[in-house]
């Protein structure tokens, strides 16, 4: 899976520690999410979507449209 979490973090000028705190995990676990060493759970994905104001599809690399879809 082509997660864009590292790309999004860098675009927003966040450290791994800052993102980890925002999504309620350790910096070490967040680092493992970025490298693909550990699969990220849906709870963390939804927190990242809220943090970056984007869609799950964009975060997961399924679309190039960064804006979330309207309801």
PDB file of N, CA, C and O in Angstrom:
ATOM      1  N   UNK A   1       0.848  -1.179   0.000  1.00  0.00           N
ATOM      2  CA  UNK A   1       0.000   0.000   0.000  1.00  0.00           C
ATOM      3  C   UNK A   1       0.890   1.238   0.000  1.00  0.00           C
ATOM      4  O   UNK A   1       1.900   1.279   0.702  1.00  0.00           O
ATOM      5  N   UNK A   2       0.522   2.229  -0.772  1.00  0.00           N
ATOM      6  CA  UNK A   2       1.307   3.448  -0.907  1.00  0.00           C
ATOM      7  C   UNK A   2       0.744   4.541   0.006  1.00  0.00           C
ATOM      8  O   UNK A   2       0.102   5.479  -0.465  1.00  0.00           O
ATOM      9  N   UNK A   3       0.988   4.414   1.317  1.00  0.00           N
ATOM     10  CA  UNK A   3       0.515   5.430   2.249  1.00  0.00           C
ATOM     11  C   UNK A   3       1.279   6.731   2.037  1.00  0.00           C
ATOM     12  O   UNK A   3       2.486   6.734   1.794  1.00  0.00           O
ATOM     13  N   UNK A   4       0.552   7.823   2.135  1.00  0.00           N
ATOM     14  CA  UNK A   4       1.172   9.138   1.961  1.00  0.00           C
ATOM     15  C   UNK A   4       1.429   9.813   3.300  1.00  0.00           C
ATOM     16  O   UNK A   4       1.506  11.040   3.358  1.00  0.00           O
ATOM     17  N   UNK A   5       1.560   9.059   4.357  1.00  0.00           N
ATOM     18  CA  UNK A   5       1.632   9.698   5.668  1.00  0.00           C
ATOM     19  C   UNK A   5       2.943  10.459   5.883  1.00  0.00           C
ATOM     20  O   UNK A   5       2.942  11.508   6.528  1.00  0.00           O
ATOM     21  N   UNK A   6       4.032   9.961   5.369  1.00  0.00           N
ATOM     22  CA  UNK A   6       5.301  10.686   5.518  1.00  0.00           C
ATOM     23  C   UNK A   6       5.270  11.958   4.679  1.00  0.00           C
ATOM     24  O   UNK A   6       5.676  13.026   5.137  1.00  0.00           O
ATOM     25  N   UNK A   7       4.790  11.833   3.459  1.00  0.00           N
ATOM     26  CA  UNK A   7       4.674  12.989   2.562  1.00  0.00           C
ATOM     27  C   UNK A   7       3.792  14.072   3.191  1.00  0.00           C
ATOM     28  O   UNK A   7       4.150  15.250   3.177  1.00  0.00           O
ATOM     29  N   UNK A   8       2.657  13.679   3.734  1.00  0.00           N
ATOM     30  CA  UNK A   8       1.736  14.640   4.349  1.00  0.00           C
ATOM     31  C   UNK A   8       2.370  15.287   5.583  1.00  0.00           C
ATOM     32  O   UNK A   8       2.231  16.492   5.791  1.00  0.00           O
ATOM     33  N   UNK A   9       3.055  14.504   6.386  1.00  0.00           N
ATOM     34  CA  UNK A   9       3.705  15.050   7.579  1.00  0.00           C
ATOM     35  C   UNK A   9       4.720  16.113   7.200  1.00  0.00           C
ATOM     36  O   UNK A   9       4.770  17.183   7.807  1.00  0.00           O
ATOM     37  N   UNK A  10       5.524  15.813   6.199  1.00  0.00           N
ATOM     38  CA  UNK A  10       6.549  16.775   5.778  1.00  0.00           C
ATOM     39  C   UNK A  10       5.937  18.028   5.161  1.00  0.00           C
ATOM     40  O   UNK A  10       6.429  19.133   5.391  1.00  0.00           O
ATOM     41  N   UNK A  11       4.875  17.868   4.386  1.00  0.00           N
ATOM     42  CA  UNK A  11       4.202  19.026   3.787  1.00  0.00           C
ATOM     43  C   UNK A  11       3.630  19.962   4.851  1.00  0.00           C
ATOM     44  O   UNK A  11       3.560  21.174   4.646  1.00  0.00           O
ATOM     45  N   UNK A  12       3.227  19.398   5.976  1.00  0.00           N
ATOM     46  CA  UNK A  12       2.656  20.197   7.061  1.00  0.00           C
ATOM     47  C   UNK A  12       3.701  20.608   8.103  1.00  0.00           C
ATOM     48  O   UNK A  12       3.367  21.227   9.113  1.00  0.00           O
ATOM     49  N   UNK A  13       4.957  20.261   7.854  1.00  0.00           N
ATOM     50  CA  UNK A  13       6.076  20.638   8.728  1.00  0.00           C
ATOM     51  C   UNK A  13       5.902  20.130  10.154  1.00  0.00           C
ATOM     52  O   UNK A  13       6.205  20.835  11.116  1.00  0.00           O
ATOM     53  N   UNK A  14       5.409  18.893  10.281  1.00  0.00           N
ATOM     54  CA  UNK A  14       5.269  18.249  11.579  1.00  0.00           C
ATOM     55  C   UNK A  14       6.422  17.277  11.788  1.00  0.00           C
ATOM     56  O   UNK A  14       6.960  16.713  10.835  1.00  0.00           O
ATOM     57  N   UNK A  15       6.787  17.096  13.037  1.00  0.00           N
ATOM     58  CA  UNK A  15       7.729  16.033  13.381  1.00  0.00           C
ATOM     59  C   UNK A  15       6.943  14.745  13.588  1.00  0.00           C
ATOM     60  O   UNK A  15       5.721  14.771  13.734  1.00  0.00           O
ATOM     61  N   UNK A  16       7.643  13.630  13.598  1.00  0.00           N
ATOM     62  CA  UNK A  16       6.974  12.366  13.890  1.00  0.00           C
ATOM     63  C   UNK A  16       6.356  12.407  15.285  1.00  0.00           C
ATOM     64  O   UNK A  16       5.263  11.881  15.492  1.00  0.00           O
ATOM     65  N   UNK A  17       7.034  13.014  16.223  1.00  0.00           N
ATOM     66  CA  UNK A  17       6.525  13.094  17.594  1.00  0.00           C
ATOM     67  C   UNK A  17       5.226  13.896  17.659  1.00  0.00           C
ATOM     68  O   UNK A  17       4.308  13.533  18.394  1.00  0.00           O
ATOM     69  N   UNK A  18       5.147  14.978  16.899  1.00  0.00           N
ATOM     70  CA  UNK A  18       3.929  15.791  16.891  1.00  0.00           C
ATOM     71  C   UNK A  18       2.748  15.023  16.317  1.00  0.00           C
ATOM     72  O   UNK A  18       1.644  15.077  16.858  1.00  0.00           O
ATOM     73  N   UNK A  19       2.980  14.310  15.225  1.00  0.00           N
ATOM     74  CA  UNK A  19       1.899  13.528  14.622  1.00  0.00           C
ATOM     75  C   UNK A  19       1.510  12.384  15.540  1.00  0.00           C
ATOM     76  O   UNK A  19       0.324  12.102  15.714  1.00  0.00           O
ATOM     77  N   UNK A  20       2.483  11.732  16.120  1.00  0.00           N
ATOM     78  CA  UNK A  20       2.205  10.624  17.038  1.00  0.00           C
ATOM     79  C   UNK A  20       1.322  11.094  18.185  1.00  0.00           C
ATOM     80  O   UNK A  20       0.372  10.406  18.555  1.00  0.00           O
ATOM     81  N   UNK A  21       1.620  12.237  18.741  1.00  0.00           N
ATOM     82  CA  UNK A  21       0.808  12.774  19.830  1.00  0.00           C
ATOM     83  C   UNK A  21      -0.615  13.056  19.355  1.00  0.00           C
ATOM     84  O   UNK A  21      -1.578  12.763  20.064  1.00  0.00           O
ATOM     85  N   UNK A  22      -0.748  13.621  18.165  1.00  0.00           N
ATOM     86  CA  UNK A  22      -2.060  13.963  17.624  1.00  0.00           C
ATOM     87  C   UNK A  22      -2.929  12.733  17.361  1.00  0.00           C
ATOM     88  O   UNK A  22      -4.154  12.802  17.463  1.00  0.00           O
ATOM     89  N   UNK A  23      -2.297  11.612  17.024  1.00  0.00           N
ATOM     90  CA  UNK A  23      -3.081  10.404  16.716  1.00  0.00           C
ATOM     91  C   UNK A  23      -3.037   9.380  17.849  1.00  0.00           C
ATOM     92  O   UNK A  23      -3.519   8.257  17.706  1.00  0.00           O
ATOM     93  N   UNK A  24      -2.452   9.785  18.976  1.00  0.00           N
ATOM     94  CA  UNK A  24      -2.463   8.972  20.197  1.00  0.00           C
ATOM     95  C   UNK A  24      -1.675   7.666  20.060  1.00  0.00           C
ATOM     96  O   UNK A  24      -2.198   6.576  20.293  1.00  0.00           O
ATOM     97  N   UNK A  25      -0.419   7.806  19.679  1.00  0.00           N
ATOM     98  CA  UNK A  25       0.473   6.649  19.660  1.00  0.00           C
ATOM     99  C   UNK A  25       1.882   7.136  19.976  1.00  0.00           C
ATOM    100  O   UNK A  25       2.122   8.340  20.063  1.00  0.00           O
ATOM    101  N   UNK A  26       2.799   6.212  20.146  1.00  0.00           N
ATOM    102  CA  UNK A  26       4.186   6.596  20.414  1.00  0.00           C
ATOM    103  C   UNK A  26       4.875   7.020  19.119  1.00  0.00           C
ATOM    104  O   UNK A  26       4.445   6.660  18.023  1.00  0.00           O
ATOM    105  N   UNK A  27       5.935   7.779  19.267  1.00  0.00           N
ATOM    106  CA  UNK A  27       6.716   8.188  18.105  1.00  0.00           C
ATOM    107  C   UNK A  27       7.311   6.971  17.425  1.00  0.00           C
ATOM    108  O   UNK A  27       7.406   6.928  16.199  1.00  0.00           O
ATOM    109  N   UNK A  28       7.713   5.983  18.210  1.00  0.00           N
ATOM    110  CA  UNK A  28       8.297   4.773  17.652  1.00  0.00           C
ATOM    111  C   UNK A  28       7.284   4.027  16.781  1.00  0.00           C
ATOM    112  O   UNK A  28       7.619   3.573  15.687  1.00  0.00           O
ATOM    113  N   UNK A  29       6.056   3.901  17.264  1.00  0.00           N
ATOM    114  CA  UNK A  29       5.026   3.246  16.447  1.00  0.00           C
ATOM    115  C   UNK A  29       4.728   4.045  15.199  1.00  0.00           C
ATOM    116  O   UNK A  29       4.566   3.480  14.117  1.00  0.00           O
ATOM    117  N   UNK A  30       4.653   5.371  15.344  1.00  0.00           N
ATOM    118  CA  UNK A  30       4.384   6.190  14.161  1.00  0.00           C
ATOM    119  C   UNK A  30       5.482   6.006  13.117  1.00  0.00           C
ATOM    120  O   UNK A  30       5.193   5.907  11.924  1.00  0.00           O
ATOM    121  N   UNK A  31       6.725   5.961  13.554  1.00  0.00           N
ATOM    122  CA  UNK A  31       7.832   5.735  12.637  1.00  0.00           C
ATOM    123  C   UNK A  31       7.655   4.417  11.886  1.00  0.00           C
ATOM    124  O   UNK A  31       7.928   4.334  10.688  1.00  0.00           O
ATOM    125  N   UNK A  32       7.204   3.405  12.588  1.00  0.00           N
ATOM    126  CA  UNK A  32       6.961   2.102  11.961  1.00  0.00           C
ATOM    127  C   UNK A  32       5.813   2.160  10.954  1.00  0.00           C
ATOM    128  O   UNK A  32       5.826   1.447   9.951  1.00  0.00           O
ATOM    129  N   UNK A  33       4.829   3.004  11.220  1.00  0.00           N
ATOM    130  CA  UNK A  33       3.745   3.188  10.240  1.00  0.00           C
ATOM    131  C   UNK A  33       4.314   3.786   8.946  1.00  0.00           C
ATOM    132  O   UNK A  33       3.977   3.348   7.846  1.00  0.00           O
ATOM    133  N   UNK A  34       5.178   4.790   9.099  1.00  0.00           N
ATOM    134  CA  UNK A  34       5.752   5.454   7.919  1.00  0.00           C
ATOM    135  C   UNK A  34       6.599   4.501   7.087  1.00  0.00           C
ATOM    136  O   UNK A  34       6.588   4.579   5.858  1.00  0.00           O
ATOM    137  N   UNK A  35       7.321   3.617   7.726  1.00  0.00           N
ATOM    138  CA  UNK A  35       8.191   2.702   6.981  1.00  0.00           C
ATOM    139  C   UNK A  35       7.451   1.476   6.471  1.00  0.00           C
ATOM    140  O   UNK A  35       7.981   0.714   5.661  1.00  0.00           O
ATOM    141  N   UNK A  36       6.222   1.287   6.950  1.00  0.00           N
ATOM    142  CA  UNK A  36       5.455   0.117   6.537  1.00  0.00           C
ATOM    143  C   UNK A  36       5.781  -1.122   7.337  1.00  0.00           C
ATOM    144  O   UNK A  36       5.305  -2.214   7.026  1.00  0.00           O
ATOM    145  N   UNK A  37       6.591  -0.957   8.364  1.00  0.00           N
ATOM    146  CA  UNK A  37       6.977  -2.076   9.219  1.00  0.00           C
ATOM    147  C   UNK A  37       5.772  -2.608  10.005  1.00  0.00           C
ATOM    148  O   UNK A  37       5.671  -3.804  10.281  1.00  0.00           O
ATOM    149  N   UNK A  38       4.863  -1.694  10.358  1.00  0.00           N
ATOM    150  CA  UNK A  38       3.647  -2.035  11.099  1.00  0.00           C
ATOM    151  C   UNK A  38       2.451  -1.465  10.352  1.00  0.00           C
ATOM    152  O   UNK A  38       2.489  -0.325   9.888  1.00  0.00           O
ATOM    153  N   UNK A  39       1.393  -2.253  10.234  1.00  0.00           N
ATOM    154  CA  UNK A  39       0.170  -1.781   9.586  1.00  0.00           C
ATOM    155  C   UNK A  39      -0.538  -0.781  10.495  1.00  0.00           C
ATOM    156  O   UNK A  39      -0.623  -0.980  11.707  1.00  0.00           O
ATOM    157  N   UNK A  40      -1.034   0.274   9.909  1.00  0.00           N
ATOM    158  CA  UNK A  40      -1.737   1.307  10.662  1.00  0.00           C
ATOM    159  C   UNK A  40      -3.216   0.949  10.746  1.00  0.00           C
ATOM    160  O   UNK A  40      -3.821   0.546   9.752  1.00  0.00           O
ATOM    161  N   UNK A  41      -3.794   1.097  11.935  1.00  0.00           N
ATOM    162  CA  UNK A  41      -5.197   0.722  12.098  1.00  0.00           C
ATOM    163  C   UNK A  41      -6.128   1.861  11.673  1.00  0.00           C
ATOM    164  O   UNK A  41      -5.703   3.007  11.523  1.00  0.00           O
ATOM    165  N   UNK A  42      -7.384   1.526  11.488  1.00  0.00           N
ATOM    166  CA  UNK A  42      -8.364   2.478  10.958  1.00  0.00           C
ATOM    167  C   UNK A  42      -8.539   3.682  11.877  1.00  0.00           C
ATOM    168  O   UNK A  42      -8.769   4.792  11.398  1.00  0.00           O
ATOM    169  N   UNK A  43      -8.434   3.481  13.177  1.00  0.00           N
ATOM    170  CA  UNK A  43      -8.558   4.600  14.113  1.00  0.00           C
ATOM    171  C   UNK A  43      -7.481   5.637  13.854  1.00  0.00           C
ATOM    172  O   UNK A  43      -7.757   6.836  13.855  1.00  0.00           O
ATOM    173  N   UNK A  44      -6.271   5.188  13.634  1.00  0.00           N
ATOM    174  CA  UNK A  44      -5.157   6.112  13.375  1.00  0.00           C
ATOM    175  C   UNK A  44      -5.318   6.780  12.003  1.00  0.00           C
ATOM    176  O   UNK A  44      -5.000   7.958  11.838  1.00  0.00           O
ATOM    177  N   UNK A  45      -5.806   6.028  11.038  1.00  0.00           N
ATOM    178  CA  UNK A  45      -6.032   6.605   9.706  1.00  0.00           C
ATOM    179  C   UNK A  45      -7.064   7.729   9.782  1.00  0.00           C
ATOM    180  O   UNK A  45      -6.869   8.791   9.191  1.00  0.00           O
ATOM    181  N   UNK A  46      -8.146   7.503  10.499  1.00  0.00           N
ATOM    182  CA  UNK A  46      -9.171   8.550  10.593  1.00  0.00           C
ATOM    183  C   UNK A  46      -8.644   9.766  11.347  1.00  0.00           C
ATOM    184  O   UNK A  46      -9.023  10.894  11.031  1.00  0.00           O
ATOM    185  N   UNK A  47      -7.794   9.561  12.320  1.00  0.00           N
ATOM    186  CA  UNK A  47      -7.188  10.701  13.018  1.00  0.00           C
ATOM    187  C   UNK A  47      -6.266  11.488  12.081  1.00  0.00           C
ATOM    188  O   UNK A  47      -6.233  12.718  12.130  1.00  0.00           O
ATOM    189  N   UNK A  48      -5.524  10.782  11.236  1.00  0.00           N
ATOM    190  CA  UNK A  48      -4.663  11.460  10.260  1.00  0.00           C
ATOM    191  C   UNK A  48      -5.480  12.239   9.236  1.00  0.00           C
ATOM    192  O   UNK A  48      -5.117  13.353   8.860  1.00  0.00           O
ATOM    193  N   UNK A  49      -6.572  11.654   8.792  1.00  0.00           N
ATOM    194  CA  UNK A  49      -7.464  12.330   7.846  1.00  0.00           C
ATOM    195  C   UNK A  49      -7.960  13.637   8.457  1.00  0.00           C
ATOM    196  O   UNK A  49      -7.981  14.669   7.786  1.00  0.00           O
ATOM    197  N   UNK A  50      -8.357  13.595   9.722  1.00  0.00           N
ATOM    198  CA  UNK A  50      -8.811  14.813  10.402  1.00  0.00           C
ATOM    199  C   UNK A  50      -7.670  15.813  10.569  1.00  0.00           C
ATOM    200  O   UNK A  50      -7.867  17.013  10.375  1.00  0.00           O
ATOM    201  N   UNK A  51      -6.495  15.338  10.922  1.00  0.00           N
ATOM    202  CA  UNK A  51      -5.340  16.215  11.116  1.00  0.00           C
ATOM    203  C   UNK A  51      -4.978  16.953   9.830  1.00  0.00           C
ATOM    204  O   UNK A  51      -4.696  18.151   9.850  1.00  0.00           O
ATOM    205  N   UNK A  52      -4.989  16.227   8.712  1.00  0.00           N
ATOM    206  CA  UNK A  52      -4.556  16.800   7.443  1.00  0.00           C
ATOM    207  C   UNK A  52      -5.700  17.327   6.578  1.00  0.00           C
ATOM    208  O   UNK A  52      -5.458  17.857   5.493  1.00  0.00           O
ATOM    209  N   UNK A  53      -6.931  17.190   7.041  1.00  0.00           N
ATOM    210  CA  UNK A  53      -8.097  17.666   6.290  1.00  0.00           C
ATOM    211  C   UNK A  53      -8.093  17.118   4.868  1.00  0.00           C
ATOM    212  O   UNK A  53      -8.184  17.864   3.893  1.00  0.00           O
ATOM    213  N   UNK A  54      -7.986  15.817   4.777  1.00  0.00           N
ATOM    214  CA  UNK A  54      -7.956  15.157   3.484  1.00  0.00           C
ATOM    215  C   UNK A  54      -8.882  13.952   3.515  1.00  0.00           C
ATOM    216  O   UNK A  54      -9.644  13.777   4.466  1.00  0.00           O
ATOM    217  N   UNK A  55      -8.822  13.126   2.490  1.00  0.00           N
ATOM    218  CA  UNK A  55      -9.675  11.938   2.433  1.00  0.00           C
ATOM    219  C   UNK A  55      -8.857  10.678   2.718  1.00  0.00           C
ATOM    220  O   UNK A  55      -7.635  10.662   2.566  1.00  0.00           O
ATOM    221  N   UNK A  56      -9.546   9.650   3.124  1.00  0.00           N
ATOM    222  CA  UNK A  56      -8.899   8.358   3.322  1.00  0.00           C
ATOM    223  C   UNK A  56      -8.298   7.878   2.006  1.00  0.00           C
ATOM    224  O   UNK A  56      -7.184   7.357   1.979  1.00  0.00           O
ATOM    225  N   UNK A  57      -9.043   8.057   0.913  1.00  0.00           N
ATOM    226  CA  UNK A  57      -8.551   7.635  -0.398  1.00  0.00           C
ATOM    227  C   UNK A  57      -7.215   8.297  -0.740  1.00  0.00           C
ATOM    228  O   UNK A  57      -6.309   7.637  -1.248  1.00  0.00           O
ATOM    229  N   UNK A  58      -7.091   9.591  -0.465  1.00  0.00           N
ATOM    230  CA  UNK A  58      -5.835  10.281  -0.755  1.00  0.00           C
ATOM    231  C   UNK A  58      -4.718   9.749   0.139  1.00  0.00           C
ATOM    232  O   UNK A  58      -3.618   9.457  -0.331  1.00  0.00           O
ATOM    233  N   UNK A  59      -5.011   9.629   1.422  1.00  0.00           N
ATOM    234  CA  UNK A  59      -4.007   9.154   2.372  1.00  0.00           C
ATOM    235  C   UNK A  59      -3.512   7.760   2.017  1.00  0.00           C
ATOM    236  O   UNK A  59      -2.335   7.450   2.202  1.00  0.00           O
ATOM    237  N   UNK A  60      -4.401   6.924   1.510  1.00  0.00           N
ATOM    238  CA  UNK A  60      -4.031   5.558   1.142  1.00  0.00           C
ATOM    239  C   UNK A  60      -3.445   5.455  -0.262  1.00  0.00           C
ATOM    240  O   UNK A  60      -3.053   4.369  -0.689  1.00  0.00           O
ATOM    241  N   UNK A  61      -3.382   6.572  -0.982  1.00  0.00           N
ATOM    242  CA  UNK A  61      -2.807   6.567  -2.318  1.00  0.00           C
ATOM    243  C   UNK A  61      -3.748   6.043  -3.394  1.00  0.00           C
ATOM    244  O   UNK A  61      -3.300   5.623  -4.461  1.00  0.00           O
ATOM    245  N   UNK A  62      -5.054   6.066  -3.117  1.00  0.00           N
ATOM    246  CA  UNK A  62      -6.032   5.565  -4.084  1.00  0.00           C
ATOM    247  C   UNK A  62      -6.524   6.631  -5.048  1.00  0.00           C
ATOM    248  O   UNK A  62      -7.146   6.317  -6.062  1.00  0.00           O
ATOM    249  N   UNK A  63      -6.247   7.894  -4.734  1.00  0.00           N
ATOM    250  CA  UNK A  63      -6.613   9.006  -5.590  1.00  0.00           C
ATOM    251  C   UNK A  63      -5.557  10.098  -5.451  1.00  0.00           C
ATOM    252  O   UNK A  63      -4.804  10.126  -4.478  1.00  0.00           O
ATOM    253  N   UNK A  64      -5.511  10.986  -6.424  1.00  0.00           N
ATOM    254  CA  UNK A  64      -4.602  12.125  -6.355  1.00  0.00           C
ATOM    255  C   UNK A  64      -5.347  13.385  -5.943  1.00  0.00           C
ATOM    256  O   UNK A  64      -4.753  14.461  -5.883  1.00  0.00           O
ATOM    257  N   UNK A  65      -6.644  13.268  -5.658  1.00  0.00           N
ATOM    258  CA  UNK A  65      -7.448  14.408  -5.218  1.00  0.00           C
ATOM    259  C   UNK A  65      -7.287  14.547  -3.708  1.00  0.00           C
ATOM    260  O   UNK A  65      -7.761  13.705  -2.944  1.00  0.00           O
ATOM    261  N   UNK A  66      -6.618  15.610  -3.288  1.00  0.00           N
ATOM    262  CA  UNK A  66      -6.288  15.777  -1.871  1.00  0.00           C
ATOM    263  C   UNK A  66      -7.487  16.206  -1.027  1.00  0.00           C
ATOM    264  O   UNK A  66      -7.569  15.874   0.155  1.00  0.00           O
ATOM    265  N   UNK A  67      -8.423  16.951  -1.644  1.00  0.00           N
ATOM    266  CA  UNK A  67      -9.564  17.437  -0.886  1.00  0.00           C
ATOM    267  C   UNK A  67     -10.542  16.292  -0.622  1.00  0.00           C
ATOM    268  O   UNK A  67     -10.756  15.440  -1.484  1.00  0.00           O
ATOM    269  N   UNK A  68     -11.133  16.278   0.578  1.00  0.00           N
ATOM    270  CA  UNK A  68     -12.135  15.237   0.863  1.00  0.00           C
ATOM    271  C   UNK A  68     -13.389  15.475   0.030  1.00  0.00           C
ATOM    272  O   UNK A  68     -13.682  16.602  -0.368  1.00  0.00           O
ATOM    273  N   UNK A  69     -14.115  14.404  -0.223  1.00  0.00           N
ATOM    274  CA  UNK A  69     -15.362  14.522  -0.985  1.00  0.00           C
ATOM    275  C   UNK A  69     -16.431  15.152  -0.111  1.00  0.00           C
ATOM    276  O   UNK A  69     -16.453  14.955   1.104  1.00  0.00           O
ATOM    277  N   UNK A  70     -17.333  15.924  -0.751  1.00  0.00           N
ATOM    278  CA  UNK A  70     -18.458  16.508  -0.020  1.00  0.00           C
ATOM    279  C   UNK A  70     -19.452  15.444   0.365  1.00  0.00           C
ATOM    280  O   UNK A  70     -19.478  14.357  -0.211  1.00  0.00           O
ATOM    281  N   UNK A  71     -20.262  15.762   1.333  1.00  0.00           N
ATOM    282  CA  UNK A  71     -21.271  14.795   1.793  1.00  0.00           C
ATOM    283  C   UNK A  71     -22.495  14.841   0.908  1.00  0.00           C
ATOM    284  O   UNK A  71     -23.451  14.100   1.136  1.00  0.00           O
TER     285      UNK A  71
END
